[in-house]
Amino acid sequence: MAPREAEMTDAPVEVEIKLTGPARVLKAALADLGRGEQKMTDVVSVYHDTADDRLWRKGFTFRLRDKGGEHILTLKREGQGELARGEWETALDAPAADPGLLPAGAPRGELGVILPEELSERHRTVVRRTKKIVEFGGAVLECSLDAGRIEAGDRRMPVGELELELLKGEPRAVLAAAEMLLSKHALALEPRSKAARGMELAGGAPPAWRKARKPELGPGDTVNRAIARILGETATQIMANIPAAADGRDPEGVHQLRVALRRLRSAFKVFGKAIGAEAERLDERARPVLKALGPARDLDVFLAETLPPVAAAHGEARGLKLLTEAAEARQAAAYAAVRELCAGRELSRLIVKVMLLAEDMAGPGDLSEPLPAFAARVLDKRFRKARKKGRDFETMPTAQRHEVRIAVKKFRYALDFFQSLYPDDSIGPFRESLRALQDDLGRMNDATVAEGLAENLAAGQPEAMVGAALVKGWYTHRLKAVEPHMIAAWNDFRAAAPFWRD
């Protein structure tokens, strides 16, 4: 017999995951979660903020909900891809968007002084919610199927999603339920809250992208706990960047999604032995996803960074115009592929599987090697490999320098994973020399990609081939100009003292 909602206890942290897809598929997925009494309710949620979006900019949403005549006031801490968020709510006798009515324990100090008269509606959601409570994986989940819309002024956005919220038990159960549904149904993760989508709709802005955040590690952490935190942060970054990548208006979305996937693959290489066979299996899943994003990123860079300086130097050259038109057409096709990837379940399954692995690795694990010793061993190995690849750097051809670039990038990812173990004053100078080298190696790579892409885009068009020749000539000259700085940056990096040995 399914537990009754009244038996559940309130918690200040909400743990949930959202899945989206066609209405009939969502309905079938809800049925697959097991038996439970279904309740259908019309829910209207009005999101309030100040005229300058003060609450949103501080990372909060403030919502007044009418659920079948019941009025609920809620403050939530917003996130980007996180499954767990702070939540404080209270039932009201009458609707009132007043922060002073929030329950004890709400972070009023973080909100600052906000008077009720400063608040107004920013957007709202109007949905019909079909809900049931089920037992799954030793936990109790509230499963809510929402169908309706988000409204912001005269703008509308459809809503069709299945929310799995943890009421009792371990967070792993929410992920396991999502993985079960993704394995059976054509669904995908919905990384954004309704509040985030409402703010995008109200402002007409593209979805926000998310950079990697430093995993907080300490010398007392075990290797397994470090793996759990690094994988958890990386999976969160991947999920958070899906909307921006699919939207395509800001090229940083695809870029940050690729960065997150490269970090994930690097983590599997660094921790492969500690994780076991699952690292190799998930790495195999990640490889084609990363590859599929490459064309969109290359074309973004080509159109936004490669062509403009060449065009500025050569005026209205017809060859460059033809090259631009060809690149824009191919970019549109590349982003169609990105949207298909982001809406598909394979990327979502990869994310959920990584999150499940992070949960499984959160235990103490092998205590034989302290984390600082493990980190030093990894950094030593990758530093040696990078320096070995770069022998005779001054005279090596570009193709070999690309191998150096990859080795340096792998070292950089490992350093990023472990950076919180070291004081800023020791890691700072090393990171500066590393950043300078990576910038120059990145320019070298961009030039190589630009030359190949220009020739490919111009194939079969004599006038466009003239434009491709202009691009090649421009970047050949640019690489010659940056050569002395790149060699100096390499020498600085190679001579840098390994601070992790102190």
WONORJO-V982347 format. One record per residue. N is the residue number from 1. PHI is phi in radians with two decimals (NA if undefined). NEAR is the number of other ideal C-beta (glycine too) atoms within 8 Angstrom. D_LAST is the distance of its C-alpha to the last C-alpha in Angstrom with 1 decimal. Layout:
# WONORJO-V982347
((N:PHI:NEAR:D_LAST) (N:PHI:NEAR:D_LAST))
This chain:
# WONORJO-V982347
((1:NA:2:59.8) (2:-1.22:11:57.4) (3:-1.17:10:56.1) (4:-1.50:6:57.7) (5:-1.03:7:55.7) (6:-1.14:4:56.7) (7:-1.41:5:54.7) (8:-1.37:11:51.4) (9:-1.86:4:49.2) (10:-1.22:5:47.8) (11:-2.37:6:44.0) (12:-1.31:7:42.1) (13:-2.10:8:40.2) (14:-1.69:10:42.0) (15:-2.04:9:40.8) (16:-2.64:10:42.8) (17:-2.40:11:42.9) (18:-2.04:11:45.7) (19:-2.12:17:47.4) (20:-2.26:11:49.9) (21:2.94:11:52.7) (22:-1.07:7:56.4) (23:-0.99:7:58.5) (24:-1.17:6:60.0) (25:-1.26:11:56.7) (26:-1.07:17:55.2) (27:-1.12:9:58.3) (28:-1.15:9:58.0) (29:-1.14:15:54.3) (30:-1.04:12:55.3) (31:-1.11:6:57.9) (32:-1.25:10:55.4) (33:-1.40:14:53.3) (34:1.91:8:56.0) (35:-1.32:4:58.8) (36:3.01:10:58.9) (37:-1.16:6:61.5) (38:-1.57:7:61.2) (39:-2.14:7:61.8) (40:-1.97:7:62.4) (41:-2.45:9:61.9) (42:-1.51:8:62.1) (43:-2.14:14:59.0) (44:-2.05:9:58.7) (45:-2.04:11:55.4) (46:-1.87:11:55.4) (47:-1.75:14:52.1) (48:-1.96:12:52.2) (49:-2.79:12:50.1) (50:-1.33:10:50.6) (51:-1.07:5:52.0) (52:-1.76:5:48.5) (53:0.95:10:46.9) (54:-1.11:10:44.9) (55:-1.14:13:44.2) (56:-1.07:12:43.2) (57:-1.18:7:40.8) (58:-1.56:9:39.2) (59:1.62:7:38.8) (60:-2.25:12:41.9) (61:-2.14:12:45.3) (62:-2.19:13:48.4) (63:-2.25:13:51.2) (64:-2.02:14:54.7) (65:-2.01:12:56.0) (66:-1.91:12:59.6) (67:-2.10:9:59.7) (68:1.07:7:63.3) (69:1.60:5:64.3) (70:-1.63:7:61.2) (71:-1.85:13:59.1) (72:-2.24:11:55.3) (73:-1.79:16:53.0) (74:-2.36:11:49.3) (75:-1.99:16:46.1) (76:-2.18:14:43.3) (77:-1.54:10:39.8) (78:-1.38:12:39.5) (79:-2.56:7:36.8) (80:-2.13:9:36.3) (81:1.59:12:36.5) (82:-1.24:7:35.4) (83:-1.46:9:37.6) (84:-1.86:7:37.2) (85:-2.42:10:38.4) (86:-1.15:9:39.4) (87:-2.54:12:43.2) (88:-2.29:13:45.6) (89:-2.48:10:49.3) (90:-2.59:9:52.6) (91:-1.49:7:56.2) (92:-2.05:10:58.8) (93:-1.31:3:62.5) (94:-2.51:5:62.9) (95:-1.14:7:60.7) (96:-2.77:10:58.7) (97:-1.53:10:55.6) (98:-2.18:7:54.4) (99:-1.01:11:50.8) (100:-1.16:5:52.1) (101:-1.59:8:53.4) (102:-1.12:10:50.1) (103:-1.22:7:49.3) (104:-1.03:3:47.3) (105:1.75:5:43.6) (106:-1.14:8:43.7) (107:-1.35:9:41.0) (108:-1.07:7:43.5) (109:-1.07:5:41.0) (110:-1.28:7:39.3) (111:-1.31:11:42.6) (112:1.38:7:43.8) (113:-1.43:3:47.5) (114:-2.29:10:49.5) (115:-1.50:6:53.2) (116:-0.97:9:55.3) (117:-1.25:4:57.4) (118:-1.39:7:54.3) (119:-1.66:12:53.9) (120:-2.58:7:55.9) (121:-1.18:7:55.8) (122:-1.77:12:53.4) (123:-2.93:12:54.2) (124:-2.58:12:55.5) (125:-2.03:15:55.5) (126:-2.21:9:58.8) (127:-2.37:11:58.5) (128:-1.74:10:60.5) (129:-1.85:12:58.2) (130:-1.88:10:58.9) (131:-2.22:12:56.8) (132:-2.58:13:56.6) (133:-1.95:15:54.3) (134:-2.31:12:53.3) (135:-1.71:9:51.4) (136:-2.62:12:48.8) (137:1.00:8:46.1) (138:1.38:7:46.5) (139:-2.17:14:46.2) (140:-2.00:13:48.7) (141:-2.08:16:48.7) (142:-1.70:13:50.8) (143:-1.95:15:51.8) (144:-2.16:10:53.4) (145:-1.72:13:55.0) (146:-1.88:13:55.5) (147:-2.34:9:57.9) (148:2.95:9:58.8) (149:-2.74:10:57.4) (150:-1.86:14:55.3) (151:-2.13:10:57.3) (152:-2.47:11:56.3) (153:1.10:5:59.4) (154:-1.68:3:61.4) (155:-1.64:9:58.4) (156:-2.34:8:58.1) (157:-2.45:10:55.5) (158:-1.22:7:56.3) (159:-2.18:12:54.5) (160:-2.62:10:54.5) (161:-2.71:11:51.7) (162:-2.03:15:51.1) (163:-1.72:12:48.7) (164:-1.99:15:47.2) (165:-2.02:12:46.1) (166:-1.36:14:44.7) (167:-1.75:10:46.9) (168:-2.73:8:45.7) (169:2.05:9:43.2) (170:-1.67:8:39.8) (171:-0.99:10:38.8) (172:-0.99:11:38.6) (173:-1.13:14:42.4) (174:-1.10:16:42.7) (175:-1.15:14:40.6) (176:-1.12:11:42.5) (177:-1.14:13:45.8) (178:-1.10:13:44.7) (179:-1.11:12:43.7) (180:-1.06:9:47.1) (181:-1.21:14:49.0) (182:-1.16:14:47.1) (183:-1.28:6:47.8) (184:-1.91:7:51.6) (185:-2.27:11:52.3) (186:-1.39:6:51.8) (187:-2.11:14:49.6) (188:-2.54:13:46.4) (189:-1.18:13:43.9) (190:-1.91:8:44.7) (191:-1.24:10:41.4) (192:-1.66:9:43.0) (193:-1.24:8:44.7) (194:-1.10:10:48.3) (195:-1.09:11:47.2) (196:-1.12:11:44.9) (197:-1.15:11:47.7) (198:-1.13:16:50.1) (199:-1.16:13:48.1) (200:-1.09:12:47.8) (201:-1.14:13:51.5) (202:-1.14:11:52.4) (203:-1.64:6:50.3) (204:1.17:6:51.0) (205:-1.64:6:47.3) (206:-1.22:9:45.4) (207:-1.02:11:43.0) (208:-1.31:7:39.6) (209:-1.74:13:36.6) (210:-2.38:10:33.1) (211:-1.40:7:29.7) (212:-1.13:10:26.8) (213:-1.99:6:25.1) (214:-1.17:7:21.6) (215:-1.14:10:21.4) (216:-1.47:6:20.3) (217:-2.07:11:17.9) (218:-2.26:8:16.2) (219:-1.07:7:13.9) (220:-1.50:4:17.3) (221:-1.27:10:18.9) (222:-1.47:10:19.9) (223:-1.06:13:19.8) (224:-1.09:13:23.5) (225:-1.17:14:23.3) (226:-1.10:15:20.8) (227:-1.03:14:23.3) (228:-1.04:12:26.1) (229:-1.23:13:24.7) (230:-1.18:12:23.7) (231:-1.15:15:27.1) (232:-1.09:10:28.9) (233:-1.15:11:27.6) (234:-1.17:14:28.3) (235:-1.09:14:31.8) (236:-1.11:12:32.5) (237:-1.13:17:31.6) (238:-1.04:17:33.9) (239:-1.10:11:36.7) (240:-1.13:12:36.5) (241:-1.62:15:37.0) (242:-1.07:13:40.0) (243:-1.06:12:42.6) (244:-1.15:16:41.3) (245:-1.14:15:41.2) (246:-1.19:11:44.7) (247:-1.14:10:46.1) (248:1.44:12:45.0) (249:-1.25:4:45.8) (250:-2.00:9:42.2) (251:-1.08:10:40.4) (252:-1.14:8:37.1) (253:-1.06:17:38.2) (254:-1.11:15:38.2) (255:-1.04:11:35.0) (256:-1.22:15:33.0) (257:-1.15:14:34.6) (258:-1.15:12:33.5) (259:-1.03:11:29.9) (260:-1.10:13:30.0) (261:-1.19:13:31.5) (262:-1.15:11:29.0) (263:-1.10:13:26.1) (264:-1.08:15:28.0) (265:-1.13:12:28.4) (266:-1.14:12:24.8) (267:-1.08:14:24.0) (268:-1.12:14:26.5) (269:-1.25:9:24.8) (270:-1.16:10:21.3) (271:-1.90:12:22.8) (272:-0.93:9:26.0) (273:-1.15:5:25.7) (274:-1.23:10:24.9) (275:-1.37:11:27.7) (276:1.76:6:30.3) (277:-1.09:5:33.4) (278:-1.09:8:33.7) (279:-1.08:11:30.7) (280:-1.18:9:32.8) (281:-1.12:8:36.0) (282:-1.26:14:34.6) (283:-1.10:11:33.0) (284:-1.11:7:36.5) (285:-1.24:12:37.9) (286:-1.31:13:35.5) (287:-1.01:9:35.9) (288:-1.17:7:39.6) (289:-1.13:13:39.0) (290:-1.09:12:36.3) (291:-1.09:7:38.6) (292:-1.15:10:41.6) (293:-1.49:15:39.9) (294:-1.02:9:39.2) (295:-1.02:10:42.7) (296:-1.09:14:42.8) (297:-1.15:12:39.4) (298:-1.05:10:40.4) (299:-1.28:13:43.7) (300:-1.03:12:42.2) (301:-1.13:13:40.1) (302:-1.06:14:43.0) (303:-1.37:12:45.4) (304:-1.58:8:43.2) (305:-2.14:8:41.0) (306:-1.35:14:42.4) (307:-1.27:13:46.1) (308:-0.93:8:46.4) (309:-1.18:8:45.3) (310:-1.19:12:47.4) (311:-1.12:11:50.4) (312:-1.12:6:50.0) (313:-1.41:7:50.2) (314:-2.01:8:53.2) (315:1.11:5:55.2) (316:-1.63:4:57.4) (317:-1.06:11:57.0) (318:-1.11:9:58.8) (319:-1.05:15:56.4) (320:-1.24:14:53.5) (321:-1.13:10:55.6) (322:-1.12:13:56.4) (323:-1.11:16:52.8) (324:-1.10:11:52.0) (325:-1.09:8:54.8) (326:-1.13:12:53.7) (327:-1.16:14:50.1) (328:-1.14:9:51.2) (329:-1.13:8:53.5) (330:-1.24:11:50.7) (331:-1.09:12:48.3) (332:-1.05:8:50.9) (333:-1.18:8:51.1) (334:-1.12:11:47.3) (335:-1.29:10:47.1) (336:-1.09:8:49.9) (337:-1.18:11:47.8) (338:-1.10:15:44.8) (339:-1.09:10:47.1) (340:-1.11:8:48.5) (341:-1.10:12:45.0) (342:-1.20:12:44.0) (343:-1.50:7:47.3) (344:-1.47:9:47.1) (345:-1.48:10:45.9) (346:-1.14:9:43.5) (347:-1.13:13:40.8) (348:-1.10:13:41.4) (349:-1.13:12:41.3) (350:-1.03:13:37.9) (351:-1.07:12:36.5) (352:-1.13:14:38.1) (353:-1.12:11:36.9) (354:-1.17:14:33.3) (355:-1.14:13:33.8) (356:-1.11:12:35.3) (357:-1.09:12:32.5) (358:-1.05:14:30.0) (359:-1.09:12:32.3) (360:-1.20:8:32.4) (361:-1.51:13:28.6) (362:-1.26:8:28.2) (363:-1.28:6:28.6) (364:-1.12:6:25.9) (365:1.15:10:26.2) (366:-1.29:8:24.2) (367:-1.73:5:22.0) (368:-1.27:3:20.8) (369:-2.14:7:17.4) (370:-1.08:6:15.3) (371:-1.03:16:14.7) (372:-1.03:8:10.9) (373:-1.19:8:11.1) (374:-1.08:11:14.0) (375:-1.07:12:12.5) (376:-1.09:10:9.7) (377:-1.13:8:12.7) (378:-1.13:11:14.8) (379:-1.14:14:12.8) (380:-1.02:11:12.3) (381:-1.09:8:16.0) (382:-1.30:12:17.2) (383:-1.16:10:15.3) (384:-1.09:8:16.8) (385:-1.10:11:20.2) (386:-1.11:14:20.3) (387:-1.18:9:19.7) (388:-1.15:7:22.2) (389:-1.07:10:24.7) (390:-1.64:12:24.5) (391:-1.02:6:25.4) (392:1.07:6:28.4) (393:-0.99:11:27.9) (394:-1.09:5:30.2) (395:-1.92:4:33.1) (396:-1.32:8:32.7) (397:-1.24:5:35.3) (398:-1.02:7:34.8) (399:-1.03:6:35.1) (400:-1.25:9:32.0) (401:-1.12:12:30.1) (402:-1.14:11:30.8) (403:-1.15:9:29.0) (404:-1.10:15:25.9) (405:-0.99:13:26.4) (406:-1.16:8:26.5) (407:-1.13:13:23.3) (408:-1.15:15:21.5) (409:-1.12:10:23.0) (410:-1.09:13:21.9) (411:-1.11:14:18.3) (412:-1.07:10:18.9) (413:-1.12:13:20.4) (414:-1.09:13:17.6) (415:-1.09:12:15.2) (416:-1.07:10:18.0) (417:-1.05:13:18.2) (418:-1.82:14:14.7) (419:-1.05:10:14.1) (420:-1.25:9:15.1) (421:-1.38:10:12.1) (422:-2.14:10:10.0) (423:-1.18:5:11.3) (424:-1.04:6:13.7) (425:-1.23:5:12.8) (426:-1.61:10:9.5) (427:-1.49:12:11.3) (428:-0.99:8:14.6) (429:-1.05:8:14.8) (430:-1.12:11:13.6) (431:-1.11:10:16.2) (432:-1.13:8:18.8) (433:-1.16:12:18.6) (434:-1.16:14:18.8) (435:-1.11:8:21.7) (436:-1.07:11:23.6) (437:-1.15:14:23.5) (438:-1.12:12:24.6) (439:-1.06:9:27.4) (440:-1.19:12:28.8) (441:-1.15:13:28.6) (442:-1.14:9:30.3) (443:-1.11:11:33.0) (444:-1.06:15:33.6) (445:-1.15:10:33.9) (446:-1.04:12:36.3) (447:-1.14:12:38.4) (448:-1.12:10:38.7) (449:-1.09:11:39.7) (450:-1.07:13:42.1) (451:-1.09:12:43.9) (452:-1.13:8:44.4) (453:-1.19:12:45.4) (454:-1.07:15:47.8) (455:-1.12:11:49.6) (456:-1.16:7:49.8) (457:-1.17:12:51.3) (458:-1.55:15:53.8) (459:-0.92:7:55.0) (460:1.44:3:58.8) (461:-2.17:9:59.2) (462:-0.94:5:59.9) (463:-1.18:9:59.5) (464:-1.17:13:56.2) (465:-1.10:12:55.0) (466:-1.11:11:55.5) (467:-1.08:17:53.1) (468:-1.10:15:50.6) (469:-1.14:9:50.9) (470:-1.11:13:50.2) (471:-1.09:16:47.0) (472:-1.09:11:45.9) (473:-1.11:8:46.8) (474:-1.06:11:45.0) (475:-1.39:13:41.7) (476:-1.12:9:42.0) (477:-1.13:8:42.3) (478:-1.12:10:39.4) (479:-1.13:11:37.0) (480:-1.10:7:38.1) (481:-1.20:6:37.4) (482:-1.53:11:33.8) (483:-0.93:8:33.0) (484:-1.05:6:31.7) (485:-1.18:8:29.3) (486:-1.15:12:28.1) (487:-1.14:10:27.4) (488:-1.12:8:25.5) (489:-1.13:13:23.5) (490:-1.11:12:22.7) (491:-1.10:8:21.7) (492:-1.12:11:19.3) (493:-1.12:13:17.7) (494:-1.11:9:17.7) (495:-1.58:5:16.1) (496:-1.11:10:13.3) (497:-1.36:4:9.7) (498:-1.23:8:7.9) (499:-1.09:9:5.7) (500:-1.23:10:5.5) (501:-1.53:6:3.8) (502:-1.17:4:0.0))
